[in-house]
Amino acid sequence: MQIIIQDLTFETIVGILEKERHTPQRIVLHVKISYDYHDDNFVDYAKVSAFLESEMNQMGYFLLEDALIDLSQKLKVFYPQMSEIQLKIFKPDILPNAMVGVSHTVYYSKN
């Protein structure tokens, strides 16, 4: 089974430049989580979305790469049934002619 969260958009403090440390900027997340579904063992996309926004606001990451690694690890703790996570974070307003960002995919082996 997979849940897909596309275009989760909000403003937060993220980045290494002085301006980015003081002025929230718009970011866009895309998330795809694969997991083993059986009985009531599901991944709640509303809770995942709320967690991602809250955690990004709380942590104030300097690098998107650090955010991706940290968020993936924390989601695995909450949802140990995850077998794969694809997480992308974009900064749509950085360049005038492109939406730029980073992505991270983690495959978890079954125990």
C-alpha positions as CSV (number, residue, x, y, z in Angstrom):
1,M,0.0,0.0,0.0
2,Q,1.1,3.6,-0.5
3,I,0.0,7.0,0.7
4,I,0.9,10.0,-1.4
5,I,1.0,13.5,-0.1
6,Q,1.5,16.0,-2.9
7,D,2.0,19.8,-2.7
8,L,2.0,20.1,1.0
9,T,2.7,23.8,1.1
10,F,3.5,26.1,4.1
11,E,6.0,28.8,5.2
12,T,8.8,28.0,7.5
13,I,12.4,29.0,8.5
14,V,14.8,26.9,6.5
15,G,18.1,27.7,4.9
16,I,21.7,28.9,5.6
17,L,21.5,32.5,4.4
18,E,21.0,35.2,6.9
19,K,17.7,36.3,5.3
20,E,16.4,32.7,5.4
21,R,17.1,32.4,9.1
22,H,14.8,35.4,9.8
23,T,12.2,35.4,7.1
24,P,9.9,32.4,6.6
25,Q,9.7,31.1,3.0
26,R,7.3,28.9,1.2
27,I,8.2,25.3,0.8
28,V,6.5,22.4,-0.9
29,L,6.7,18.8,0.1
30,H,5.9,15.6,-1.8
31,V,5.8,12.4,0.2
32,K,5.2,8.8,-0.8
33,I,5.2,6.1,1.9
34,S,5.0,2.4,1.1
35,Y,3.9,0.1,3.9
36,D,2.5,-3.3,4.7
37,Y,-1.3,-2.9,5.3
38,H,-3.2,-5.4,7.2
39,D,-6.1,-5.2,9.6
40,D,-6.0,-1.6,11.0
41,N,-2.3,-1.2,10.4
42,F,-2.4,2.0,8.2
43,V,-0.4,5.2,7.8
44,D,-2.6,8.3,8.5
45,Y,-1.8,10.9,5.8
46,A,-3.4,13.7,7.8
47,K,-1.1,12.9,10.8
48,V,1.9,12.6,8.6
49,S,1.1,16.0,6.9
50,A,0.6,17.7,10.3
51,F,3.8,16.2,11.7
52,L,5.9,17.3,8.7
53,E,4.8,20.9,9.0
54,S,5.1,21.0,12.7
55,E,8.5,19.4,12.8
56,M,9.9,21.7,10.1
57,N,8.6,24.7,11.9
58,Q,10.0,23.5,15.2
59,M,13.4,22.4,14.0
60,G,14.3,25.4,11.7
61,Y,16.6,23.3,9.6
62,F,19.6,24.9,7.9
63,L,19.9,22.4,5.0
64,L,17.1,20.6,3.2
65,E,19.3,17.5,3.2
66,D,19.3,17.5,7.0
67,A,15.6,17.9,7.1
68,L,15.0,15.0,4.7
69,I,17.2,12.6,6.7
70,D,15.7,13.7,10.1
71,L,12.1,13.6,9.0
72,S,12.5,10.2,7.3
73,Q,14.0,8.7,10.5
74,K,11.3,10.2,12.7
75,L,8.5,9.0,10.5
76,K,10.0,5.4,10.6
77,V,9.7,5.5,14.4
78,F,6.1,6.5,14.2
79,Y,5.3,4.1,11.4
80,P,7.6,1.0,11.7
81,Q,5.5,-0.8,9.0
82,M,7.0,1.6,6.4
83,S,9.0,-0.3,3.8
84,E,9.9,2.8,1.7
85,I,9.7,6.5,2.0
86,Q,10.3,9.1,-0.8
87,L,10.4,12.6,0.5
88,K,11.0,15.7,-1.6
89,I,11.3,19.3,-0.4
90,F,11.2,22.2,-2.8
91,K,11.8,25.9,-2.4
92,P,9.6,27.3,-5.2
93,D,10.5,30.9,-4.8
94,I,14.3,30.7,-4.8
95,L,14.8,30.9,-8.6
96,P,12.5,32.9,-10.9
97,N,12.4,30.2,-13.6
98,A,12.5,26.9,-11.7
99,M,11.2,25.1,-8.6
100,V,14.4,23.7,-6.9
101,G,14.7,21.2,-4.1
102,V,16.1,17.9,-2.9
103,S,14.8,14.4,-2.6
104,H,15.6,11.4,-0.5
105,T,14.4,7.8,-0.8
106,V,14.9,5.2,1.9
107,Y,14.2,1.5,1.5
108,Y,13.7,-0.5,4.7
109,S,14.4,-4.2,4.8
110,K,11.8,-6.4,6.4
111,N,12.7,-7.9,9.8
